[in-house]
Amino acid sequence: MARRKVRRLRDAGITIPVDYTYTDSAVDLPLLHAATHRFLIEPSARDLSRIQAALPDGTTILRAGV
């Protein structure tokens, strides 16, 4: 969760930034910041607002049926 995901990637020898990441939660903002291509899957309105405030561009929003 949160910063721990980024730390675990580094501990596994994965270089940051990673190419792609996805989440449905603003809790994962550190992970989104650590990626070149970001995907937000079915976010709640609250999480969407928070993520868009922190990452105003470059995040793809994916919703079912769209």
Residue pairs with C-beta under 8 A, 6 or more apart in sequence:
1 27
1 28
2 27
2 28
2 29
2 30
2 31
3 30
5 28
5 30
5 31
6 16
6 30
6 31
6 34
9 16
9 18
9 34
10 16
16 34
17 34
17 35
17 36
18 34
18 35
18 36
19 35
19 36
19 37
20 35
20 36
20 37
20 38
20 39
21 28
21 31
21 32
21 34
21 35
21 37
21 38
21 39
22 38
22 39
22 40
22 41
22 62
23 31
23 32
23 39
23 40
23 41
24 40
24 41
24 42
24 43
24 44
24 47
25 43
25 47
26 43
26 46
26 47
26 50
26 51
26 54
29 50
29 51
29 54
29 55
32 38
32 40
32 51
32 54
32 55
32 59
33 54
33 55
37 58
37 60
38 55
38 58
38 59
38 60
39 59
39 60
39 62
40 47
40 48
40 51
40 59
40 60
40 61
40 62
41 62
42 62
42 63
42 64
43 51
43 61
48 61
51 59
52 59
